Amino acid sequence: MPVDVPTGFACFPEELMHSPRLWVEQKYRRLVSYTPMARGGHFAAMEEPRLMAEDIQNFTRTVEKRKRKK
């Protein structure tokens, strides 16, 4: 089923399953960001909390900017 809400996707290299951008775009129709990460895996929040937090903050800023423009 497609997802129609603003979405951010962080792609960690050591994740159990790799998700190419094309696959992500097919599922998440309003993909705001797709970030290939330098390191980390399935437990990214524990392994690379700073990278993940920065990506979430960037995603949030982008969504907020788009909301203000409307």
C-alpha positions in Angstrom: 0.0 0.0 0.0 1.3 3.4 -0.9 2.0 6.0 1.9 0.8 9.6 1.2 2.3 11.6 4.0 5.6 13.5 4.0 8.3 10.9 4.5 12.0 11.0 5.3 14.1 7.8 4.7 17.6 7.3 6.1 19.4 4.5 4.3 22.1 2.9 6.6 24.7 0.8 4.9 24.6 -2.1 7.4 20.8 -2.4 7.4 19.5 -5.9 7.1 17.8 -5.1 3.8 19.0 -2.4 1.4 16.2 -0.2 0.1 17.1 1.6 -3.2 15.7 5.0 -3.7 13.4 3.8 -6.5 11.8 1.2 -4.2 11.3 3.9 -1.5 9.8 6.4 -4.0 7.3 3.7 -5.2 6.0 3.1 -1.6 6.3 6.7 -0.2 4.6 9.0 -2.6 5.6 12.2 -0.8 9.3 11.4 -0.2 10.8 14.6 1.2 14.3 13.2 1.8 16.3 10.1 1.1 19.6 10.1 3.0 22.4 7.6 2.3 24.2 7.4 5.6 28.0 6.9 6.0 27.7 4.2 8.7 25.2 2.4 10.9 22.8 -0.4 10.5 19.5 -1.9 11.8 19.9 -0.4 15.3 20.9 3.1 13.9 19.3 5.0 16.8 21.7 3.3 19.2 24.7 2.9 16.8 24.7 6.4 15.2 22.3 8.6 17.3 23.9 11.9 16.1 23.6 11.0 12.4 20.0 9.9 12.9 19.0 13.0 14.9 20.6 15.3 12.4 18.7 13.6 9.6 15.4 13.9 11.5 16.0 17.6 12.2 16.8 18.3 8.5 13.6 16.4 7.4 11.5 18.4 9.9 13.0 21.7 8.8 12.3 20.9 5.2 8.6 19.9 5.9 8.1 23.1 8.0 9.5 25.3 5.2 7.2 23.7 2.7 4.2 24.2 5.0 5.0 27.9 5.4 5.2 28.5 1.7 1.6 27.2 1.2 
